[in-house]
């Protein structure tokens, strides 16, 4: 009986651990360009991100109210989101070289640098954004802590090295492995109950 209880506890812990360690799904178009990612872990919460070429007003619900338009409202939150992109999305993985070939990120055509802008608040006459700088030389040269104030209607295509990162909260859908482990735990509980009664 104790072995079964230990098994049930271990199965439950596996469910908790696997749900906490979600791996983002990179979204790549037919031409090999990175257009976004789903389930990026930003400070313990999961977000979907899309890279957008265009103006703030066209990408962020009018870009007129930070509370309604942007997923993050402070520079500190923006830095955490920027670091999450560097650590989980702008990486070299097999044939995908999104760190060393920044031109493969949607909105960036520069072979040396891609800056992803994460707007966090509106200022008088401008938009305060955290900037992720993804260089082609090394991970050590990448940064997630700089800020930039831009005109609200700035087109990111203007210099070929900027794109917007549009974050939205991920829908919480359990992974198949989580459902399977949870089912094993329930089955074990059922079997333990039957053995205890007999």
N, CA and C atoms as a LAMMPS dump frame, in Angstrom:
ITEM: TIMESTEP
0
ITEM: NUMBER OF ATOMS
594
ITEM: BOX BOUNDS ff ff ff
-5.0000000000000000e+02 5.0000000000000000e+02
-5.0000000000000000e+02 5.0000000000000000e+02
-5.0000000000000000e+02 5.0000000000000000e+02
ITEM: ATOMS id mol type element x y z
1 1 1 N 0.825 -1.197 0
2 1 2 C 0 0 0
3 1 3 C 0.869 1.26 0
4 2 1 N 1.938 1.239 0.813
5 2 2 C 2.818 2.408 0.871
6 2 3 C 3.555 2.623 -0.444
7 3 1 N 3.904 1.534 -1.105
8 3 2 C 4.567 1.667 -2.405
9 3 3 C 3.631 2.336 -3.404
10 4 1 N 2.369 1.963 -3.357
11 4 2 C 1.393 2.554 -4.259
12 4 3 C 1.198 4.04 -3.955
13 5 1 N 1.145 4.366 -2.668
14 5 2 C 1.025 5.774 -2.291
15 5 3 C 2.24 6.564 -2.773
16 6 1 N 3.431 5.986 -2.629
17 6 2 C 4.649 6.657 -3.103
18 6 3 C 4.604 6.862 -4.614
19 7 1 N 4.089 5.861 -5.32
20 7 2 C 3.969 5.973 -6.773
21 7 3 C 3.023 7.107 -7.15
22 8 1 N 1.897 7.197 -6.454
23 8 2 C 0.915 8.239 -6.743
24 8 3 C 1.526 9.622 -6.492
25 9 1 N 2.253 9.76 -5.39
26 9 2 C 2.895 11.051 -5.087
27 9 3 C 3.934 11.393 -6.145
28 10 1 N 4.725 10.396 -6.56
29 10 2 C 5.737 10.64 -7.593
30 10 3 C 5.097 11.036 -8.916
31 11 1 N 3.975 10.374 -9.272
32 11 2 C 3.281 10.723 -10.518
33 11 3 C 2.749 12.148 -10.457
34 12 1 N 2.218 12.535 -9.307
35 12 2 C 1.71 13.904 -9.145
36 12 3 C 2.844 14.915 -9.275
37 13 1 N 3.985 14.632 -8.677
38 13 2 C 5.136 15.543 -8.77
39 13 3 C 5.615 15.661 -10.208
40 14 1 N 5.568 14.579 -10.972
41 14 2 C 5.952 14.634 -12.389
42 14 3 C 5 15.527 -13.168
43 15 1 N 3.705 15.451 -12.845
44 15 2 C 2.719 16.303 -13.511
45 15 3 C 3.037 17.762 -13.247
46 16 1 N 3.305 18.091 -11.98
47 16 2 C 3.613 19.478 -11.615
48 16 3 C 4.89 19.944 -12.297
49 17 1 N 5.934 19.103 -12.278
50 17 2 C 7.216 19.499 -12.874
51 17 3 C 7.113 19.668 -14.378
52 18 1 N 6.404 18.759 -15.053
53 18 2 C 6.33 18.859 -16.508
54 18 3 C 5.505 20.052 -16.948
55 19 1 N 4.494 20.433 -16.177
56 19 2 C 3.703 21.594 -16.569
57 19 3 C 4.462 22.88 -16.328
58 20 1 N 5.398 22.875 -15.379
59 20 2 C 6.162 24.086 -15.079
60 20 3 C 7.305 24.298 -16.057
61 21 1 N 7.74 23.247 -16.755
62 21 2 C 8.891 23.351 -17.633
63 21 3 C 8.471 23.278 -19.094
64 22 1 N 7.572 24.144 -19.483
65 22 2 C 7.121 24.167 -20.865
66 22 3 C 8.232 24.697 -21.768
67 23 1 N 8.344 24.134 -22.937
68 23 2 C 9.329 24.569 -23.916
69 23 3 C 8.578 25.323 -25.012
70 24 1 N 9.056 26.516 -25.388
71 24 2 C 8.342 27.261 -26.422
72 24 3 C 8.334 26.529 -27.761
73 25 1 N 7.286 26.763 -28.515
74 25 2 C 7.191 26.26 -29.877
75 25 3 C 7.515 27.411 -30.814
76 26 1 N 8.604 27.291 -31.564
77 26 2 C 8.995 28.336 -32.496
78 26 3 C 8.124 28.254 -33.74
79 27 1 N 7.69 29.412 -34.228
80 27 2 C 6.85 29.479 -35.427
81 27 3 C 7.701 30.004 -36.577
82 28 1 N 7.884 29.17 -37.585
83 28 2 C 8.777 29.482 -38.704
84 28 3 C 7.978 29.363 -39.995
85 29 1 N 8.058 30.396 -40.841
86 29 2 C 7.305 30.35 -42.094
87 29 3 C 8.026 29.475 -43.116
88 30 1 N 7.428 29.32 -44.288
89 30 2 C 7.975 28.458 -45.333
90 30 3 C 9.349 28.873 -45.836
91 31 1 N 9.7 30.155 -45.648
92 31 2 C 11.003 30.645 -46.085
93 31 3 C 12.077 30.56 -45.01
94 32 1 N 11.746 29.975 -43.859
95 32 2 C 12.723 29.829 -42.785
96 32 3 C 12.817 31.029 -41.865
97 33 1 N 11.881 31.986 -41.989
98 33 2 C 11.899 33.157 -41.113
99 33 3 C 11.135 32.889 -39.836
100 34 1 N 11.691 33.358 -38.717
101 34 2 C 11.053 33.239 -37.413
102 34 3 C 9.971 34.302 -37.299
103 35 1 N 8.713 33.861 -37.189
104 35 2 C 7.605 34.819 -37.113
105 35 3 C 7.036 34.941 -35.703
106 36 1 N 7.45 34.044 -34.806
107 36 2 C 6.965 34.12 -33.436
108 36 3 C 7.246 32.844 -32.675
109 37 1 N 6.658 32.746 -31.488
110 37 2 C 6.803 31.553 -30.651
111 37 3 C 5.606 31.474 -29.716
112 38 1 N 5.205 30.256 -29.395
113 38 2 C 4.125 30.032 -28.437
114 38 3 C 4.702 29.482 -27.138
115 39 1 N 4.076 29.839 -26.025
116 39 2 C 4.409 29.328 -24.697
117 39 3 C 5.825 29.697 -24.258
118 40 1 N 6.161 30.972 -24.38
119 40 2 C 7.437 31.487 -23.881
120 40 3 C 7.254 31.786 -22.389
121 41 1 N 8.148 31.26 -21.574
122 41 2 C 8.069 31.463 -20.125
123 41 3 C 8.669 32.823 -19.772
124 42 1 N 7.806 33.731 -19.329
125 42 2 C 8.249 35.066 -18.922
126 42 3 C 7.963 35.212 -17.434
127 43 1 N 8.978 35.025 -16.621
128 43 2 C 8.814 35.162 -15.179
129 43 3 C 7.806 34.202 -14.582
130 44 1 N 7.67 33.006 -15.137
131 44 2 C 6.754 32.007 -14.612
132 44 3 C 5.387 31.992 -15.267
133 45 1 N 5.088 32.951 -16.132
134 45 2 C 3.832 32.968 -16.884
135 45 3 C 4.127 32.71 -18.356
136 46 1 N 3.2 32.06 -19.038
137 46 2 C 3.417 31.713 -20.443
138 46 3 C 2.768 32.733 -21.365
139 47 1 N 3.522 33.132 -22.394
140 47 2 C 3.061 34.106 -23.378
141 47 3 C 3.335 33.591 -24.777
142 48 1 N 2.481 34.002 -25.712
143 48 2 C 2.746 33.819 -27.132
144 48 3 C 3.295 35.143 -27.643
145 49 1 N 4.244 35.082 -28.558
146 49 2 C 4.83 36.304 -29.107
147 49 3 C 4.824 36.217 -30.63
148 50 1 N 4.532 37.326 -31.267
149 50 2 C 4.597 37.432 -32.726
150 50 3 C 5.459 38.639 -33.057
151 51 1 N 6.277 38.491 -34.082
152 51 2 C 7.115 39.599 -34.526
153 51 3 C 6.391 40.324 -35.633
154 52 1 N 6.314 41.643 -35.509
155 52 2 C 5.512 42.406 -36.44
156 52 3 C 6.278 43.55 -37.055
157 53 1 N 6.13 43.672 -38.345
158 53 2 C 6.735 44.759 -39.079
159 53 3 C 5.652 45.785 -39.342
160 54 1 N 5.833 46.989 -38.893
161 54 2 C 4.824 48.014 -39.095
162 54 3 C 4.847 49.021 -37.978
163 55 1 N 3.759 49.724 -37.815
164 55 2 C 3.714 50.79 -36.821
165 55 3 C 3.124 50.283 -35.514
166 56 1 N 3.437 50.984 -34.445
167 56 2 C 2.868 50.647 -33.146
168 56 3 C 1.348 50.731 -33.201
169 57 1 N 0.83 51.768 -33.855
170 57 2 C -0.627 51.938 -33.912
171 57 3 C -1.294 50.808 -34.692
172 58 1 N -0.579 50.193 -35.599
173 58 2 C -1.151 49.096 -36.363
174 58 3 C -1.045 47.752 -35.675
175 59 1 N -0.139 47.621 -34.702
176 59 2 C 0.117 46.331 -34.077
177 59 3 C -0.429 46.197 -32.662
178 60 1 N -0.64 47.309 -31.972
179 60 2 C -0.991 47.261 -30.559
180 60 3 C -2.32 47.946 -30.26
181 61 1 N -3.39 47.512 -30.855
182 61 2 C -4.738 48.016 -30.557
183 61 3 C -4.809 49.532 -30.542
184 62 1 N -4.153 50.162 -31.464
185 62 2 C -4.187 51.616 -31.55
186 62 3 C -3.047 52.299 -30.843
187 63 1 N -2.32 51.561 -30.004
188 63 2 C -1.146 52.114 -29.319
189 63 3 C -1.496 53.42 -28.613
190 64 1 N -2.587 53.404 -27.834
191 64 2 C -3.022 54.633 -27.182
192 64 3 C -3.221 54.495 -25.679
193 65 1 N -3.081 53.282 -25.15
194 65 2 C -3.272 53.077 -23.725
195 65 3 C -2.452 51.864 -23.304
196 66 1 N -1.38 52.096 -22.573
197 66 2 C -0.46 51.011 -22.235
198 66 3 C -1.138 49.877 -21.47
199 67 1 N -2.092 50.195 -20.611
200 67 2 C -2.74 49.157 -19.817
201 67 3 C -3.523 48.195 -20.707
202 68 1 N -4.156 48.706 -21.744
203 68 2 C -4.954 47.861 -22.637
204 68 3 C -4.148 47.279 -23.785
205 69 1 N -3.101 47.962 -24.205
206 69 2 C -2.413 47.593 -25.436
207 69 3 C -1.207 46.677 -25.245
208 70 1 N -0.495 46.826 -24.135
209 70 2 C 0.784 46.139 -23.976
210 70 3 C 0.705 45.073 -22.886
211 71 1 N 1.371 43.95 -23.106
212 71 2 C 1.376 42.87 -22.123
213 71 3 C 2.145 43.252 -20.868
214 72 1 N 3.12 44.144 -21.005
215 72 2 C 3.954 44.55 -19.881
216 72 3 C 3.899 46.069 -19.758
217 73 1 N 3.78 46.581 -18.523
218 73 2 C 3.623 48.018 -18.332
219 73 3 C 4.808 48.705 -17.67
220 74 1 N 5.822 47.959 -17.254
221 74 2 C 6.988 48.587 -16.621
222 74 3 C 8.252 48.14 -17.338
223 75 1 N 9.302 48.938 -17.179
224 75 2 C 10.578 48.575 -17.786
225 75 3 C 11.101 47.269 -17.202
226 76 1 N 10.898 47.04 -15.899
227 76 2 C 11.374 45.806 -15.273
228 76 3 C 10.705 44.589 -15.907
229 77 1 N 9.391 44.668 -16.148
230 77 2 C 8.683 43.565 -16.803
231 77 3 C 9.177 43.388 -18.24
232 78 1 N 9.418 44.501 -18.918
233 78 2 C 9.916 44.439 -20.285
234 78 3 C 11.276 43.781 -20.378
235 79 1 N 12.135 44.026 -19.39
236 79 2 C 13.462 43.411 -19.38
237 79 3 C 13.35 41.901 -19.192
238 80 1 N 12.452 41.461 -18.314
239 80 2 C 12.249 40.023 -18.113
240 80 3 C 11.766 39.369 -19.412
241 81 1 N 10.832 40.032 -20.104
242 81 2 C 10.331 39.5 -21.375
243 81 3 C 11.438 39.476 -22.428
244 82 1 N 12.254 40.527 -22.458
245 82 2 C 13.356 40.588 -23.417
246 82 3 C 14.354 39.465 -23.17
247 83 1 N 14.694 39.23 -21.914
248 83 2 C 15.643 38.166 -21.589
249 83 3 C 15.059 36.8 -21.944
250 84 1 N 13.754 36.632 -21.762
251 84 2 C 13.107 35.363 -22.136
252 84 3 C 13.251 35.105 -23.633
253 85 1 N 13.119 36.161 -24.446
254 85 2 C 13.303 35.985 -25.892
255 85 3 C 14.739 35.577 -26.219
256 86 1 N 15.702 36.221 -25.57
257 86 2 C 17.107 35.864 -25.824
258 86 3 C 17.401 34.426 -25.401
259 87 1 N 16.857 34.02 -24.252
260 87 2 C 17.174 32.697 -23.71
261 87 3 C 16.417 31.557 -24.383
262 88 1 N 15.188 31.831 -24.858
263 88 2 C 14.339 30.742 -25.332
264 88 3 C 14.008 30.785 -26.821
265 89 1 N 14.093 31.965 -27.447
266 89 2 C 13.624 32.095 -28.829
267 89 3 C 14.751 32.454 -29.791
268 90 1 N 15.512 33.5 -29.489
269 90 2 C 16.603 33.929 -30.377
270 90 3 C 17.829 33.068 -30.114
271 91 1 N 17.724 31.791 -30.479
272 91 2 C 18.79 30.836 -30.212
273 91 3 C 19.122 30.07 -31.489
274 92 1 N 20.312 29.508 -31.512
275 92 2 C 20.705 28.617 -32.59
276 92 3 C 20.329 27.202 -32.182
277 93 1 N 19.567 26.526 -33.045
278 93 2 C 19.091 25.193 -32.716
279 93 3 C 19.019 24.379 -34
280 94 1 N 19.971 23.511 -34.203
281 94 2 C 20.008 22.708 -35.425
282 94 3 C 20.205 23.593 -36.641
283 95 1 N 19.28 23.512 -37.588
284 95 2 C 19.399 24.318 -38.806
285 95 3 C 18.859 25.736 -38.63
286 96 1 N 18.198 26.009 -37.509
287 96 2 C 17.682 27.351 -37.234
288 96 3 C 18.736 28.161 -36.493
289 97 1 N 19.223 29.22 -37.13
290 97 2 C 20.308 30.018 -36.557
291 97 3 C 19.806 31.43 -36.246
292 98 1 N 18.825 31.517 -35.338
293 98 2 C 18.195 32.805 -35.062
294 98 3 C 19.06 33.718 -34.21
295 99 1 N 20.149 33.187 -33.621
296 99 2 C 21.08 34.05 -32.9
297 99 3 C 22.162 34.574 -33.835
298 100 1 N 22.809 33.689 -34.571
299 100 2 C 23.925 34.115 -35.419
300 100 3 C 23.488 34.655 -36.778
301 101 1 N 22.241 34.452 -37.142
302 101 2 C 21.721 35.009 -38.395
303 101 3 C 20.462 35.825 -38.094
304 102 1 N 20.627 37.035 -37.522
305 102 2 C 19.474 37.835 -37.097
306 102 3 C 18.54 38.231 -38.232
307 103 1 N 19.011 38.172 -39.462
308 103 2 C 18.153 38.52 -40.598
309 103 3 C 17.052 37.487 -40.822
310 104 1 N 17.105 36.349 -40.126
311 104 2 C 16.075 35.326 -40.253
312 104 3 C 14.875 35.591 -39.331
313 105 1 N 14.882 36.718 -38.612
314 105 2 C 13.758 37.1 -37.748
315 105 3 C 12.876 38.077 -38.529
316 106 1 N 11.572 37.83 -38.532
317 106 2 C 10.645 38.655 -39.298
318 106 3 C 10.787 40.133 -38.937
319 107 1 N 10.933 40.959 -39.958
320 107 2 C 11.059 42.401 -39.767
321 107 3 C 12.491 42.887 -39.823
322 108 1 N 13.45 41.976 -39.722
323 108 2 C 14.862 42.361 -39.748
324 108 3 C 15.513 41.837 -41.023
325 109 1 N 16.228 42.717 -41.701
326 109 2 C 16.956 42.299 -42.89
327 109 3 C 18.461 42.492 -42.721
328 110 1 N 18.869 43.133 -41.641
329 110 2 C 20.286 43.353 -41.373
330 110 3 C 20.95 42.032 -40.993
331 111 1 N 22.118 41.765 -41.575
332 111 2 C 22.837 40.534 -41.257
333 111 3 C 23.657 40.666 -39.984
334 112 1 N 23.731 41.865 -39.416
335 112 2 C 24.544 42.046 -38.216
336 112 3 C 23.726 42.168 -36.93
337 113 1 N 22.527 42.763 -36.995
338 113 2 C 21.765 43.015 -35.77
339 113 3 C 20.268 43.008 -36.037
340 114 1 N 19.523 42.44 -35.087
341 114 2 C 18.07 42.577 -35.083
342 114 3 C 17.669 43.069 -33.698
343 115 1 N 16.972 44.195 -33.661
344 115 2 C 16.466 44.716 -32.397
345 115 3 C 14.967 44.472 -32.336
346 116 1 N 14.529 43.747 -31.307
347 116 2 C 13.104 43.524 -31.094
348 116 3 C 12.63 44.501 -30.03
349 117 1 N 11.586 45.257 -30.344
350 117 2 C 11.078 46.284 -29.445
351 117 3 C 9.866 45.756 -28.689
352 118 1 N 9.875 45.923 -27.375
353 118 2 C 8.74 45.534 -26.535
354 118 3 C 8.207 46.809 -25.889
355 119 1 N 7.151 47.413 -26.454
356 119 2 C 6.591 48.627 -25.846
357 119 3 C 6.053 48.337 -24.446
358 120 1 N 6.338 49.241 -23.509
359 120 2 C 5.861 49.059 -22.139
360 120 3 C 4.989 50.213 -21.66
361 121 1 N 5.179 51.402 -22.19
362 121 2 C 4.345 52.517 -21.762
363 121 3 C 4.412 53.643 -22.782
364 122 1 N 3.433 54.521 -22.716
365 122 2 C 3.398 55.691 -23.589
366 122 3 C 3.888 56.903 -22.826
367 123 1 N 4.704 57.681 -23.476
368 123 2 C 5.186 58.941 -22.92
369 123 3 C 4.643 60.072 -23.772
370 124 1 N 4.8 61.302 -23.311
371 124 2 C 4.373 62.442 -24.121
372 124 3 C 5.19 62.458 -25.404
373 125 1 N 4.518 62.275 -26.513
374 125 2 C 5.187 62.314 -27.811
375 125 3 C 6.009 61.095 -28.148
376 126 1 N 5.874 60.013 -27.394
377 126 2 C 6.69 58.85 -27.721
378 126 3 C 6.236 57.576 -27.043
379 127 1 N 6.944 56.528 -27.358
380 127 2 C 6.636 55.188 -26.888
381 127 3 C 7.899 54.62 -26.247
382 128 1 N 7.837 54.282 -24.966
383 128 2 C 8.993 53.716 -24.285
384 128 3 C 8.996 52.204 -24.491
385 129 1 N 10.078 51.702 -25.053
386 129 2 C 10.177 50.273 -25.351
387 129 3 C 11.458 49.703 -24.774
388 130 1 N 11.375 48.463 -24.301
389 130 2 C 12.583 47.72 -24
390 130 3 C 13.101 47.147 -25.311
391 131 1 N 14.408 47.103 -25.43
392 131 2 C 15.018 46.679 -26.692
393 131 3 C 15.884 45.455 -26.459
394 132 1 N 15.618 44.419 -27.246
395 132 2 C 16.476 43.242 -27.26
396 132 3 C 17.407 43.403 -28.441
397 133 1 N 18.687 43.396 -28.196
398 133 2 C 19.646 43.488 -29.294
399 133 3 C 20.239 42.107 -29.518
400 134 1 N 19.947 41.539 -30.658
401 134 2 C 20.412 40.211 -31.026
402 134 3 C 21.457 40.373 -32.119
403 135 1 N 22.736 40.272 -31.732
404 135 2 C 23.837 40.439 -32.681
405 135 3 C 24.225 39.113 -33.308
406 136 1 N 24.928 39.177 -34.426
407 136 2 C 25.311 37.953 -35.119
408 136 3 C 26.62 37.362 -34.62
409 137 1 N 27.291 38.023 -33.677
410 137 2 C 28.613 37.533 -33.288
411 137 3 C 28.593 36.482 -32.19
412 138 1 N 27.873 36.737 -31.105
413 138 2 C 27.855 35.767 -30.015
414 138 3 C 26.716 36.087 -29.068
415 139 1 N 26.362 35.1 -28.274
416 139 2 C 25.32 35.305 -27.266
417 139 3 C 25.774 36.345 -26.258
418 140 1 N 27.065 36.379 -25.959
419 140 2 C 27.584 37.338 -24.976
420 140 3 C 27.377 38.779 -25.433
421 141 1 N 27.289 39.019 -26.733
422 141 2 C 27.095 40.371 -27.239
423 141 3 C 25.645 40.802 -27.285
424 142 1 N 24.72 39.894 -26.963
425 142 2 C 23.295 40.215 -26.989
426 142 3 C 22.889 40.893 -25.682
427 143 1 N 21.94 41.817 -25.759
428 143 2 C 21.493 42.514 -24.558
429 143 3 C 19.976 42.577 -24.51
430 144 1 N 19.459 42.673 -23.284
431 144 2 C 18.008 42.748 -23.093
432 144 3 C 17.628 43.894 -22.175
433 145 1 N 18.521 44.857 -21.975
434 145 2 C 18.251 45.851 -20.942
435 145 3 C 18.169 47.29 -21.425
436 146 1 N 18.391 47.542 -22.702
437 146 2 C 18.353 48.931 -23.148
438 146 3 C 16.919 49.387 -23.391
439 147 1 N 16.701 50.689 -23.387
440 147 2 C 15.374 51.242 -23.655
441 147 3 C 15.476 52.264 -24.775
442 148 1 N 14.36 52.524 -25.403
443 148 2 C 14.324 53.443 -26.532
444 148 3 C 12.975 54.14 -26.535
445 149 1 N 12.98 55.436 -26.763
446 149 2 C 11.741 56.188 -26.895
447 149 3 C 11.512 56.478 -28.366
448 150 1 N 10.359 56.063 -28.866
449 150 2 C 10.068 56.164 -30.299
450 150 3 C 8.797 56.955 -30.524
451 151 1 N 8.677 57.509 -31.711
452 151 2 C 7.409 58.101 -32.104
453 151 3 C 6.385 56.983 -32.225
454 152 1 N 5.136 57.271 -31.889
455 152 2 C 4.114 56.225 -31.835
456 152 3 C 3.885 55.537 -33.172
457 153 1 N 4.051 56.224 -34.263
458 153 2 C 3.74 55.64 -35.573
459 153 3 C 4.978 55.119 -36.285
460 154 1 N 6.076 54.917 -35.541
461 154 2 C 7.32 54.479 -36.175
462 154 3 C 7.125 53.174 -36.933
463 155 1 N 7.576 53.136 -38.146
464 155 2 C 7.565 51.893 -38.913
465 155 3 C 8.871 51.172 -38.651
466 156 1 N 8.789 49.942 -38.204
467 156 2 C 10.004 49.201 -37.881
468 156 3 C 10.803 48.834 -39.125
469 157 1 N 10.198 48.929 -40.288
470 157 2 C 10.913 48.597 -41.517
471 157 3 C 11.836 49.723 -41.962
472 158 1 N 11.84 50.823 -41.216
473 158 2 C 12.574 51.999 -41.666
474 158 3 C 14.08 51.781 -41.778
475 159 1 N 14.651 50.94 -40.93
476 159 2 C 16.099 50.745 -41.044
477 159 3 C 16.511 49.289 -41.22
478 160 1 N 15.562 48.373 -41.269
479 160 2 C 15.881 46.973 -41.54
480 160 3 C 16.43 46.197 -40.363
481 161 1 N 16.602 46.844 -39.202
482 161 2 C 17.157 46.112 -38.062
483 161 3 C 16.22 46.129 -36.858
484 162 1 N 14.946 46.463 -37.072
485 162 2 C 14.004 46.512 -35.954
486 162 3 C 12.709 45.786 -36.282
487 163 1 N 12.16 45.177 -35.259
488 163 2 C 10.852 44.549 -35.351
489 163 3 C 10.17 44.701 -34.004
490 164 1 N 8.846 44.664 -33.987
491 164 2 C 8.12 44.68 -32.722
492 164 3 C 7.896 43.246 -32.241
493 165 1 N 7.941 43.043 -30.93
494 165 2 C 7.577 41.773 -30.308
495 165 3 C 6.229 41.979 -29.632
496 166 1 N 5.197 41.351 -30.171
497 166 2 C 3.831 41.512 -29.672
498 166 3 C 3.492 40.306 -28.8
499 167 1 N 3.404 40.528 -27.496
500 167 2 C 3.13 39.448 -26.54
501 167 3 C 1.649 39.4 -26.191
502 168 1 N 1.123 38.172 -26.066
503 168 2 C -0.221 37.951 -25.52
504 168 3 C -0.139 36.737 -24.587
505 169 1 N -0.974 36.72 -23.568
506 169 2 C -0.985 35.588 -22.631
507 169 3 C -1.377 34.313 -23.364
508 170 1 N -0.665 33.223 -23.092
509 170 2 C -0.968 31.93 -23.718
510 170 3 C -2.234 31.345 -23.126
511 171 1 N -2.992 30.665 -23.956
512 171 2 C -4.128 29.898 -23.448
513 171 3 C -3.567 28.692 -22.706
514 172 1 N -4.087 28.395 -21.536
515 172 2 C -3.547 27.286 -20.74
516 172 3 C -4.165 25.973 -21.195
517 173 1 N -3.437 25.301 -22.079
518 173 2 C -3.856 23.997 -22.583
519 173 3 C -2.882 22.964 -22.059
520 174 1 N -3.352 21.956 -21.315
521 174 2 C -2.428 20.955 -20.775
522 174 3 C -1.731 20.194 -21.888
523 175 1 N -0.466 19.888 -21.672
524 175 2 C 0.274 19.095 -22.643
525 175 3 C -0.176 17.639 -22.547
526 176 1 N -0.098 16.871 -23.65
527 176 2 C -0.526 15.465 -23.625
528 176 3 C 0.179 14.651 -22.539
529 177 1 N 1.469 14.915 -22.301
530 177 2 C 2.195 14.15 -21.287
531 177 3 C 1.636 14.422 -19.898
532 178 1 N 1.18 15.635 -19.657
533 178 2 C 0.594 15.981 -18.366
534 178 3 C -0.705 15.214 -18.171
535 179 1 N -1.532 15.166 -19.213
536 179 2 C -2.8 14.442 -19.137
537 179 3 C -2.541 12.952 -18.895
538 180 1 N -1.548 12.386 -19.582
539 180 2 C -1.235 10.966 -19.419
540 180 3 C -0.774 10.674 -17.991
541 181 1 N 0.102 11.504 -17.449
542 181 2 C 0.583 11.282 -16.08
543 181 3 C -0.548 11.431 -15.069
544 182 1 N -1.405 12.404 -15.286
545 182 2 C -2.535 12.599 -14.386
546 182 3 C -3.454 11.384 -14.426
547 183 1 N -3.663 10.819 -15.617
548 183 2 C -4.503 9.635 -15.759
549 183 3 C -3.907 8.439 -15.027
550 184 1 N -2.582 8.273 -15.105
551 184 2 C -1.918 7.187 -14.383
552 184 3 C -2.125 7.347 -12.886
553 185 1 N -2.027 8.586 -12.406
554 185 2 C -2.245 8.849 -10.983
555 185 3 C -3.659 8.496 -10.55
556 186 1 N -4.643 8.855 -11.37
557 186 2 C -6.028 8.517 -11.037
558 186 3 C -6.255 7.011 -11.045
559 187 1 N -5.668 6.333 -12.028
560 187 2 C -5.792 4.884 -12.095
561 187 3 C -5.188 4.234 -10.85
562 188 1 N -4.015 4.71 -10.434
563 188 2 C -3.372 4.184 -9.226
564 188 3 C -4.228 4.393 -7.995
565 189 1 N -4.857 5.553 -7.898
566 189 2 C -5.739 5.835 -6.766
567 189 3 C -6.934 4.878 -6.767
568 190 1 N -7.503 4.624 -7.938
569 190 2 C -8.636 3.703 -8.062
570 190 3 C -8.24 2.3 -7.628
571 191 1 N -7.085 1.819 -8.11
572 191 2 C -6.612 0.473 -7.763
573 191 3 C -6.341 0.372 -6.272
574 192 1 N -5.736 1.416 -5.707
575 192 2 C -5.444 1.404 -4.262
576 192 3 C -6.73 1.332 -3.461
577 193 1 N -7.744 2.064 -3.897
578 193 2 C -9.029 2.035 -3.201
579 193 3 C -9.676 0.669 -3.234
580 194 1 N -9.59 -0.01 -4.384
581 194 2 C -10.18 -1.353 -4.506
582 194 3 C -9.437 -2.353 -3.636
583 195 1 N -8.113 -2.294 -3.608
584 195 2 C -7.321 -3.236 -2.788
585 195 3 C -7.591 -3.004 -1.31
586 196 1 N -7.741 -1.748 -0.932
587 196 2 C -7.964 -1.433 0.481
588 196 3 C -9.302 -1.995 0.95
589 197 1 N -10.335 -1.922 0.101
590 197 2 C -11.659 -2.422 0.458
591 197 3 C -11.685 -3.94 0.537
592 198 1 N -10.913 -4.616 -0.327
593 198 2 C -10.938 -6.08 -0.313
594 198 3 C -9.983 -6.571 0.743
